[in-house]
Amino acid sequence: MPSIHQTRRSSATGPGPKRGLSYRPVKQQLTLRLDADVVAWFKSHTASNEGYQTRINRALREYVQGQARRTRRSRA
């Protein structure tokens, strides 16, 4: 399974990192069914300069990272 920290590499920019370019995590397009009230909440609580999908992604990432920290602590 790829790391959640894997970076995007475009064949247009060549292989590997280049100075001064900003890299973002790799995105995967998928269909996800969420409860209508959950989507409505994210849409109504998201700033106009940020998409609700970005906010949902951030919430999921924070959850995953929290679970990873808990798992590491329990193994120690």
C-alpha positions in Angstrom: 0.0 0.0 0.0 1.4 3.4 -0.9 2.3 5.8 1.9 -0.2 8.7 2.5 2.9 10.9 2.1 3.7 9.7 -1.4 4.3 12.6 -3.8 3.0 13.3 -7.3 5.6 13.1 -10.1 4.6 14.4 -13.5 6.2 13.0 -16.6 6.0 16.5 -18.0 8.4 17.8 -15.4 10.6 14.7 -15.5 11.5 12.2 -12.8 12.4 13.3 -9.4 12.1 16.6 -7.5 13.1 20.0 -8.8 14.1 23.0 -6.8 11.3 25.5 -6.1 8.4 23.3 -7.1 5.7 22.4 -4.6 4.6 18.8 -4.5 1.2 17.6 -3.3 0.1 14.1 -2.3 -1.1 11.8 -5.0 -4.9 12.0 -5.5 -7.1 9.1 -6.5 -10.4 9.7 -8.1 -13.2 7.6 -6.8 -16.9 7.5 -6.1 -17.8 7.7 -2.4 -21.3 7.8 -1.0 -21.7 9.9 2.1 -24.8 10.7 4.1 -26.5 13.9 2.7 -26.4 15.6 6.1 -22.6 15.1 6.4 -22.0 16.6 2.9 -24.3 19.5 3.7 -22.4 20.2 6.9 -19.0 20.3 5.1 -20.5 22.5 2.4 -21.9 24.9 4.9 -18.8 25.0 7.1 -16.2 25.5 4.3 -14.7 28.8 3.4 -15.4 30.1 -0.1 -11.7 29.8 -1.0 -11.6 26.1 -0.1 -13.7 23.3 -1.6 -15.7 21.0 0.7 -14.0 18.0 -0.8 -10.6 19.4 0.3 -12.0 19.8 3.8 -13.4 16.3 3.9 -10.0 15.0 2.8 -8.3 17.0 5.5 -10.6 15.6 8.2 -10.0 12.0 6.9 -6.2 12.6 6.9 -6.3 14.0 10.5 -8.2 10.9 11.5 -5.8 8.5 9.8 -2.7 10.3 11.2 -4.3 10.1 14.7 -4.9 6.4 14.3 -1.3 5.9 13.2 0.0 7.7 16.2 -2.2 5.6 18.5 -0.9 2.4 16.9 2.7 3.4 17.2 2.2 4.3 20.9 0.5 1.0 21.6 3.4 -1.0 20.0 6.1 0.9 22.1 
